[in-house]
Amino acid sequence: MNAIIESLNSIAGLLSILIVFIVAIISGKSMSKSKISEEASNAQQRAIAAMQAELMLLRGKIEDIRKDNVHLNRIIEVIRKALERRGIIITISDNSVDIEDNKKSTTISLHEEEIA
């Protein structure tokens, strides 16, 4: 009878060790999944922050370029008016620049200048 009780005790001990082992494996996997998702979330937040910083930088550059463009357009207009007072008329279109004075007219295509 003692042998049977000892056998049952050892079987119960083995079952309890097996249950603890299975629970440890399952909880380890769930903890690693939650850690992976937490790390992925942190990486995503860092990537979003980096993209927002880059976006702000690009917006600043666009604003600087816009200001430069306005300034250059003003300079071109002043030069055009100064030359017009001397009898030289400059007309700037999308694809060409026409220069006229009292004696002759010249047209230069912007595409020709890009090639040269």
C-alpha positions as CSV (number, residue, x, y, z in Angstrom):
1,M,0.0,0.0,0.0
2,N,2.9,2.3,0.8
3,A,4.3,1.6,-2.6
4,I,1.2,2.6,-4.3
5,I,1.0,5.9,-2.3
6,E,4.6,6.6,-3.1
7,S,4.0,5.9,-6.8
8,L,1.0,8.2,-6.8
9,N,3.0,10.9,-5.0
10,S,5.8,10.7,-7.5
11,I,3.3,10.8,-10.4
12,A,1.6,13.8,-8.8
13,G,5.0,15.5,-8.4
14,L,5.9,14.8,-12.1
15,L,2.5,16.1,-13.2
16,S,2.9,19.3,-11.1
17,I,6.4,19.8,-12.6
18,L,5.0,19.2,-16.1
19,I,2.2,21.7,-15.5
20,V,4.6,24.3,-14.1
21,F,6.9,23.8,-17.1
22,I,4.0,24.2,-19.6
23,V,2.8,27.3,-17.8
24,A,6.3,28.8,-17.8
25,I,6.6,28.2,-21.6
26,I,3.2,29.7,-22.3
27,S,3.8,32.8,-20.1
28,G,7.3,33.2,-21.6
29,K,5.9,33.3,-25.1
30,S,3.2,35.7,-24.2
31,M,5.7,38.0,-22.4
32,S,8.1,37.9,-25.5
33,K,5.1,38.7,-27.8
34,S,4.1,41.7,-25.6
35,K,7.8,42.8,-25.4
36,I,8.1,42.6,-29.2
37,S,4.9,44.6,-29.7
38,E,6.1,47.1,-27.2
39,E,9.5,47.4,-29.0
40,A,7.7,47.7,-32.3
41,S,5.5,50.5,-30.9
42,N,8.5,52.3,-29.5
43,A,10.3,52.0,-32.9
44,Q,7.2,53.3,-34.7
45,Q,6.9,56.3,-32.3
46,R,10.6,57.1,-32.9
47,A,10.1,56.9,-36.7
48,I,7.1,59.2,-36.5
49,A,9.0,61.7,-34.5
50,A,11.9,61.6,-36.9
51,M,9.5,62.1,-39.9
52,Q,7.8,65.0,-38.1
53,A,11.2,66.6,-37.5
54,E,12.2,66.1,-41.2
55,L,8.8,67.6,-42.3
56,M,9.4,70.7,-40.2
57,L,12.8,71.1,-41.7
58,L,11.5,70.7,-45.2
59,R,8.7,73.2,-44.5
60,G,11.3,75.7,-43.3
61,K,13.4,75.2,-46.5
62,I,10.3,75.7,-48.7
63,E,9.6,78.9,-46.9
64,D,13.2,80.1,-47.4
65,I,13.0,79.2,-51.1
66,R,9.7,81.0,-51.4
67,K,11.3,84.2,-49.9
68,D,14.3,83.9,-52.2
69,N,12.0,83.5,-55.2
70,V,10.0,86.6,-54.3
71,H,13.3,88.5,-53.8
72,L,14.7,87.3,-57.2
73,N,11.5,88.2,-59.0
74,R,11.7,91.8,-57.5
75,I,15.3,92.1,-58.7
76,I,14.3,90.9,-62.2
77,E,11.5,93.4,-62.3
78,V,13.8,96.3,-61.3
79,I,16.4,95.3,-64.0
80,R,13.6,95.0,-66.6
81,K,12.3,98.5,-65.7
82,A,15.8,100.0,-65.7
83,L,16.5,98.6,-69.2
84,E,13.1,99.7,-70.4
85,R,13.9,103.3,-69.5
86,R,17.0,102.9,-71.8
87,G,14.9,101.7,-74.6
88,I,15.4,98.0,-74.2
89,I,12.3,96.0,-73.7
90,I,12.6,92.5,-72.1
91,T,9.6,90.1,-72.2
92,I,10.0,86.9,-70.2
93,S,7.6,84.0,-71.0
94,D,7.6,80.4,-69.8
95,N,9.9,79.1,-72.6
96,S,11.7,82.2,-73.9
97,V,13.1,85.6,-73.3
98,D,12.5,88.4,-75.9
99,I,14.9,91.4,-76.0
100,E,13.9,94.4,-78.2
101,D,15.6,97.7,-78.7
102,N,15.2,100.3,-81.4
103,K,17.3,98.5,-83.9
104,K,16.6,94.8,-83.5
105,S,14.9,92.0,-81.7
106,T,16.3,88.8,-80.2
107,T,14.5,85.8,-78.8
108,I,16.3,83.2,-76.7
109,S,14.6,79.9,-75.9
110,L,15.2,78.7,-72.3
111,H,15.7,75.2,-73.5
112,E,18.6,76.3,-75.7
113,E,20.3,77.8,-72.7
114,E,19.9,74.6,-70.6
115,I,21.7,72.6,-73.4
116,A,24.6,75.0,-73.8
